[in-house]
Amino acid sequence: FCAKPRVRITEVDVGASVENSEDEVGLKVVAIASLPSGGSRIAFQSGDNVIVRELDANDKLVSSSAAVKVPFNDFGDLHADKDGFVLLGTRDAEGGGTANCGNPSNLCGTAPNPPTPCYDMYMVRYDGSKESWATKLTSSSASLPPYSTGKTGADVYMIWWYAHHGRLAYNGKDWAAYFGAAISTSEGGCINIHQGDRMKVVDASGKIATNSDSFDWGCSHSGYERITYDNRTSSFASICKTDNNNRIMPPNNWDATIYPVDLAASNLGDIVQDGGASSKKYWATVSNGEGDNAAVHLIHFGLDGAATEDIKLGGTDANERAPHLASIGSGGMLAMWEGSSSGGDLVEGSDRTIYAQVLDSTSGKSISDKVTVDGSVVGNRYQALKSFPDGSVASKGKTDTSVQVVRFFGC
């Protein structure tokens, strides 16, 4: 690694409108996933479809690879390989009735007016340009609508108006999806709806696999869902931000508090396993503070208790948040975050600056200086940095019908 990481920004004209929103309810992300060739696939929302394009190692469109349109209302993440890709996203629920939800009179209190549509979360696999399978990860159906079958009907897992976000992880044969969800449950003689999250594992044939790390219902309520595959333990590791005691926690261990947070100040980056070959610990980036002003922290933790290290990053701006984290090179991590003189969560078009720094995956100490990314790059706290085989990582910005690919190199 060098004292300053090298940053390469490539603007790619994708020939279609690129939707981008950082609003939690109307979220639209741009995603990237690496290919063994050193190239990548990118995905973005454009109208009623997610469009997936292939880029070469220089981040140029591969002209021989046509755009693939995937019918999704929105999506959360992308995983790619040489043969195709996997996407996590929503499609209309099949409950019929009002806005695909079934019967709104089943609900406690007054039903939404205008009606709020209901969705299901899917994992889809494409080989080339053809859909190989589409697996529903929630439980609503024509016979069990999102608003259930009656006021005392069975529980239903579905996607409502919030939390259309999630992450994918891959263990070499199966894909895990950890995502925000809603549950319709009968309470007091009517259907109440709660927000939380859910994790399911899907095998190469598109079937939901039996996996000890998966769960129907994890954190409640859930603000961010983060997951990685740990090749040391052959397991998936997940954490969330929740207003249950205001903390970062593992979704399948409610007794463990990894890190207490101020809800208004906290955004959560992704998980990177630490550099210890026999360790069962991880690193993550999280913003924390009091209300409008936050600082970015690198935390070191296991899934069974409190973080054992808390390293403050940055400090240039009064309000720093939207943190990201990914592995880079051998023994390195790339932390990226944004700063502003304005308080609160950062929004599109606001005055915000992106910073990046290479850190040691064993100690968490800085390897490189902090660098500032060109102001043309548009940040999004819900997008993910992705590791690449050549040791770089990438994220996205966008302008109109173009996407910006941002690659970070350790030297």
PEWO-V382806 format. One record per residue. N is the residue number from 1. PHI is phi in degrees with one decimal (999 if undefined). PSI is psi in radians with two decimals (NA if undefined). OMEGA is omega in whole degrees, -180 to 180 (999 if undefined). Layout:
BEGIN
{{N PHI PSI OMEGA} {N PHI PSI OMEGA}}
END
This chain:
BEGIN
{{1 999 2.58 178} {2 -100.2 2.98 -179} {3 -65.0 -0.44 177} {4 -130.4 2.18 174} {5 -66.8 2.57 179} {6 -90.7 2.38 -178} {7 -117.7 2.24 177} {8 -120.5 2.16 -179} {9 -114.6 2.18 -180} {10 -123.7 2.19 176} {11 -92.5 2.23 -175} {12 -118.5 2.08 176} {13 -81.4 1.97 -176} {14 -95.4 -0.04 174} {15 70.6 0.34 178} {16 -152.2 2.75 179} {17 -65.3 2.40 -180} {18 -112.2 2.02 180} {19 -90.9 2.38 -179} {20 -144.4 2.16 177} {21 -145.6 2.39 179} {22 -100.3 -0.01 178} {23 -67.9 2.30 -174} {24 -61.0 -0.62 -178} {25 -79.4 -0.75 -179} {26 -100.0 0.57 -169} {27 -59.5 2.28 172} {28 -136.5 2.02 -178} {29 -106.8 2.89 168} {30 -116.1 2.29 -173} {31 -122.6 2.69 176} {32 -133.5 2.63 175} {33 -146.1 2.44 -174} {34 -78.0 2.71 173} {35 -117.1 2.69 180} {36 -57.9 -0.45 -179} {37 -70.7 -0.21 -172} {38 96.8 -0.18 174} {39 -83.8 -2.80 -176} {40 -158.0 2.95 165} {41 -116.6 2.48 176} {42 -118.5 2.63 179} {43 -135.6 2.47 179} {44 -152.5 2.67 178} {45 -80.5 2.35 176} {46 -144.8 1.70 -176} {47 67.9 -2.26 -177} {48 -88.6 0.16 -177} {49 -130.4 2.70 163} {50 -96.2 2.23 179} {51 -102.7 2.29 180} {52 -114.9 2.26 179} {53 -126.4 2.67 177} {54 -101.5 2.40 176} {55 -117.9 2.62 176} {56 -84.5 -3.04 -176} {57 -67.7 -0.28 176} {58 -97.1 0.19 178} {59 65.4 0.58 174} {60 -105.2 2.57 178} {61 -59.5 2.38 174} {62 -85.4 1.87 -172} {63 -65.4 -0.45 -179} {64 -79.6 -0.13 -179} {65 -108.9 1.92 -175} {66 -71.9 2.75 174} {67 -65.0 2.39 178} {68 -109.0 2.19 180} {69 -101.8 2.16 -179} {70 -113.3 2.08 -179} {71 -70.9 1.78 179} {72 -138.7 2.52 172} {73 -69.4 -0.67 176} {74 -166.3 3.02 -178} {75 -148.3 2.88 -176} {76 -114.8 -0.59 -174} {77 -161.7 2.89 -176} {78 -137.3 2.40 169} {79 -127.0 2.46 -175} {80 -131.4 2.71 171} {81 -144.7 -3.11 -173} {82 -66.0 -0.41 -177} {83 -94.2 -0.37 -176} {84 174.8 -2.47 -175} {85 -160.7 2.88 174} {86 -124.7 2.37 177} {87 -122.2 2.60 173} {88 -113.8 2.10 -178} {89 -167.1 3.13 -174} {90 -107.7 2.57 171} {91 -131.4 2.83 -179} {92 -57.1 2.44 174} {93 -67.0 2.90 -176} {94 -111.6 0.41 -173} {95 -80.2 -0.14 -178} {96 65.1 -2.76 178} {97 63.3 -2.38 -178} {98 -87.8 2.05 175} {99 52.9 0.64 179} {100 68.3 0.24 -175} {101 -98.9 -0.27 -171} {102 96.7 -2.41 -173} {103 -100.3 1.91 -179} {104 -67.7 -0.26 178} {105 -71.1 -0.18 175} {106 -72.2 -0.35 -172} {107 -75.5 2.63 171} {108 -70.6 2.45 178} {109 72.6 -2.77 -177} {110 -87.4 2.29 179} {111 -67.5 2.66 179} {112 -56.8 2.38 179} {113 -139.4 1.95 5} {114 -68.3 2.79 -176} {115 -58.5 2.51 177} {116 -96.3 2.16 180} {117 -64.4 2.71 176} {118 -114.9 2.58 -176} {119 -134.8 2.96 168} {120 -121.7 2.67 176} {121 -93.3 2.35 -179} {122 -125.2 2.61 162} {123 -110.2 2.21 -180} {124 -120.7 2.54 178} {125 -117.1 2.23 174} {126 -115.9 2.28 169} {127 -108.1 2.04 -170} {128 65.0 -2.21 -179} {129 -104.2 0.15 -176} {130 -113.2 2.43 177} {131 -72.2 2.12 178} {132 -87.1 -0.67 175} {133 -161.2 2.74 175} {134 -135.6 2.01 -174} {135 -110.8 2.13 178} {136 -76.2 2.27 -177} {137 -103.0 -0.20 174} {138 -102.8 3.13 -168} {139 -115.0 -0.01 -179} {140 -70.7 2.75 -178} {141 -160.8 -3.12 177} {142 -64.0 -0.60 -179} {143 -88.7 -0.31 177} {144 -131.5 1.42 -175} {145 -63.2 2.80 179} {146 -53.6 -0.58 177} {147 -91.9 0.33 177} {148 67.9 -3.07 -174} {149 -92.3 -0.13 180} {150 177.8 -3.13 -177} {151 -64.4 -0.41 178} {152 -116.4 0.44 -177} {153 -71.5 3.10 -177} {154 -71.0 2.77 175} {155 -62.2 2.56 179} {156 -135.5 2.28 172} {157 -96.4 2.24 -177} {158 -153.8 -3.11 176} {159 -114.9 2.20 -179} {160 -106.7 -2.44 -172} {161 -84.9 -0.17 -176} {162 -120.6 2.99 170} {163 57.5 0.81 174} {164 -86.4 1.01 -178} {165 -142.6 2.78 -180} {166 178.4 -3.14 -178} {167 -136.2 2.66 173} {168 -110.5 2.61 171} {169 -139.9 2.70 -173} {170 -134.6 2.35 -179} {171 -108.0 0.20 -179} {172 102.8 -0.30 177} {173 -143.0 -0.49 -180} {174 -122.9 2.68 175} {175 -110.3 2.36 175} {176 -107.0 2.40 177} {177 -121.4 2.17 177} {178 -118.9 2.08 -168} {179 -148.9 2.74 174} {180 -68.7 2.56 -177} {181 -152.4 3.03 174} {182 -128.4 2.64 175} {183 -125.7 2.27 173} {184 -96.2 2.13 -176} {185 -139.7 2.49 -178} {186 -77.9 2.14 178} {187 -138.6 2.10 178} {188 66.2 0.52 176} {189 83.1 0.35 176} {190 -156.7 2.94 -176} {191 -90.6 2.07 174} {192 -104.5 2.62 -177} {193 -119.7 2.22 180} {194 -116.8 2.66 178} {195 -103.1 2.45 178} {196 -165.7 -2.49 178} {197 -150.3 3.01 -169} {198 -153.2 2.57 178} {199 -133.8 2.24 179} {200 -132.4 2.60 179} {201 -114.4 2.34 -177} {202 -122.3 2.34 -179} {203 -87.0 -3.12 -173} {204 -67.3 -0.31 178} {205 -90.5 -0.08 -180} {206 94.1 0.11 179} {207 -91.1 2.48 175} {208 -68.0 2.15 -174} {209 -90.7 2.64 171} {210 -77.4 2.11 -177} {211 -147.0 2.29 -175} {212 -67.5 -0.31 -180} {213 -86.7 -0.24 -177} {214 -82.8 2.83 -180} {215 -158.2 2.69 177} {216 -76.5 -0.67 -174} {217 -146.7 2.17 -177} {218 -113.9 -1.82 -178} {219 -77.5 2.58 178} {220 -150.0 2.10 -11} {221 -78.2 2.78 -174} {222 -117.6 2.22 180} {223 -98.7 -0.64 179} {224 -141.1 2.46 177} {225 -118.7 2.18 -177} {226 -131.4 2.37 -175} {227 -146.0 2.58 173} {228 -145.2 2.78 172} {229 -97.7 2.25 -179} {230 -101.4 1.89 -178} {231 -74.9 -0.15 177} {232 -79.1 -0.59 -177} {233 -111.3 -0.04 -177} {234 52.8 0.82 -178} {235 -145.2 2.83 175} {236 -93.1 2.36 179} {237 -114.2 2.29 -176} {238 -130.9 2.55 171} {239 -141.0 2.79 179} {240 -140.6 2.91 165} {241 -103.1 2.31 -177} {242 -140.3 2.66 174} {243 -89.2 0.12 169} {244 -75.9 1.72 -174} {245 63.5 0.34 171} {246 47.7 1.39 -171} {247 -159.4 2.89 163} {248 -93.7 2.28 -175} {249 -149.2 2.78 171} {250 -78.0 2.29 -172} {251 -66.1 -0.39 -180} {252 -105.3 0.37 174} {253 -147.7 1.49 -176} {254 -68.9 -0.24 180} {255 -80.6 -0.21 -175} {256 -101.7 2.19 171} {257 -109.1 1.98 -180} {258 -77.5 -0.75 -173} {259 -161.6 2.11 177} {260 -75.0 2.48 -177} {261 -136.1 2.76 167} {262 -87.6 2.12 -173} {263 -59.3 -0.66 -177} {264 -73.1 -0.36 -176} {265 -102.0 -0.18 -166} {266 -101.9 2.16 164} {267 -117.3 2.68 -174} {268 -123.3 2.21 175} {269 -85.4 -3.02 -177} {270 -85.8 3.03 -176} {271 -101.6 2.39 173} {272 -128.6 2.25 177} {273 -67.2 2.56 -177} {274 -76.5 3.11 -173} {275 -81.3 0.00 -179} {276 -80.5 2.15 -177} {277 -63.0 -0.55 -180} {278 -109.4 0.16 -178} {279 -75.8 2.72 172} {280 -121.2 0.62 -178} {281 -118.8 2.88 -173} {282 -139.3 2.89 170} {283 -114.2 2.59 171} {284 -149.4 2.72 174} {285 -105.9 2.42 180} {286 -145.6 2.43 172} {287 -91.6 2.56 -179} {288 -156.2 2.78 -179} {289 166.8 -2.43 178} {290 -133.0 1.84 174} {291 67.1 -2.07 -172} {292 -69.3 -0.61 -175} {293 -102.6 2.29 -177} {294 -132.0 2.84 172} {295 -128.6 2.70 -178} {296 -94.7 2.33 -178} {297 -122.3 2.47 170} {298 -100.6 2.06 -177} {299 -113.1 2.54 180} {300 -115.3 2.21 -169} {301 -155.5 2.78 165} {302 -106.1 3.11 -178} {303 -92.4 0.19 -175} {304 -118.4 0.11 -178} {305 177.4 -2.84 -173} {306 -69.9 2.60 175} {307 -57.9 2.43 -178} {308 -96.6 -0.25 176} {309 -137.6 2.52 -180} {310 -140.4 1.79 -175} {311 -111.1 2.13 180} {312 -80.6 2.31 178} {313 -106.7 2.82 173} {314 66.7 -2.42 -180} {315 116.6 0.09 -179} {316 -70.6 -0.72 -174} {317 -109.8 2.77 -179} {318 -66.0 -0.53 -177} {319 -129.4 1.92 180} {320 -125.1 2.22 -176} {321 -158.8 -2.74 -175} {322 52.7 0.93 -177} {323 -80.6 2.65 175} {324 -136.7 2.79 179} {325 -153.3 2.41 176} {326 -152.6 2.70 175} {327 -72.6 2.62 179} {328 -146.4 2.27 179} {329 59.9 -2.63 180} {330 -101.2 1.95 177} {331 79.2 0.28 -179} {332 -118.2 2.81 172} {333 -132.5 2.52 173} {334 -106.6 2.09 173} {335 -99.9 2.39 176} {336 -134.7 2.45 179} {337 -154.0 3.03 -179} {338 -126.9 2.59 180} {339 -129.0 2.70 -180} {340 -156.2 2.72 172} {341 -83.1 -0.23 177} {342 -87.6 2.55 -178} {343 -87.8 2.93 176} {344 83.4 3.14 178} {345 -61.1 2.48 -177} {346 -77.4 2.51 -178} {347 -126.7 2.80 -180} {348 -57.5 2.45 176} {349 82.7 -0.05 -179} {350 -84.9 2.96 179} {351 -78.5 1.84 -176} {352 -147.3 2.53 -177} {353 -124.8 2.35 179} {354 -95.6 2.29 177} {355 -118.3 2.69 177} {356 -144.9 2.59 -179} {357 -154.8 2.45 176} {358 -90.2 2.32 -177} {359 -124.5 2.78 179} {360 -81.9 2.26 -175} {361 -77.6 -0.16 175} {362 -93.8 -0.84 -175} {363 -99.9 -0.37 -174} {364 81.5 -0.05 -178} {365 -74.2 2.73 -179} {366 -69.6 2.39 173} {367 -101.2 -0.69 -178} {368 -116.4 2.95 169} {369 -70.7 2.79 172} {370 -75.4 2.35 177} {371 -119.5 2.71 178} {372 -102.6 2.31 -179} {373 -89.0 2.53 -178} {374 -50.4 2.42 -175} {375 -66.3 -0.17 178} {376 -74.1 -0.30 -178} {377 -77.2 2.28 -178} {378 -96.6 2.08 -180} {379 -83.3 2.85 176} {380 -156.3 2.09 -174} {381 -68.0 -0.25 -179} {382 -94.5 -0.22 179} {383 -76.2 2.89 -177} {384 -119.6 2.42 164} {385 -73.1 2.51 179} {386 -125.3 2.44 177} {387 -79.5 2.55 180} {388 -119.6 2.68 -179} {389 -57.8 -0.50 -178} {390 -85.3 0.10 176} {391 94.3 0.10 177} {392 -103.9 2.92 175} {393 -130.8 2.84 -175} {394 -142.8 2.64 173} {395 -140.2 -2.97 -173} {396 -134.2 2.66 162} {397 -132.7 3.10 179} {398 -153.8 2.67 170} {399 -140.5 2.04 177} {400 51.7 -1.86 -179} {401 -102.6 0.41 178} {402 -125.3 2.78 176} {403 -122.2 2.42 174} {404 -99.8 2.15 175} {405 -96.9 2.16 -178} {406 -113.8 1.98 179} {407 -108.7 2.39 177} {408 -112.8 2.26 178} {409 -116.7 2.44 -179} {410 -63.4 -0.37 -180} {411 -155.0 NA 999}}
END
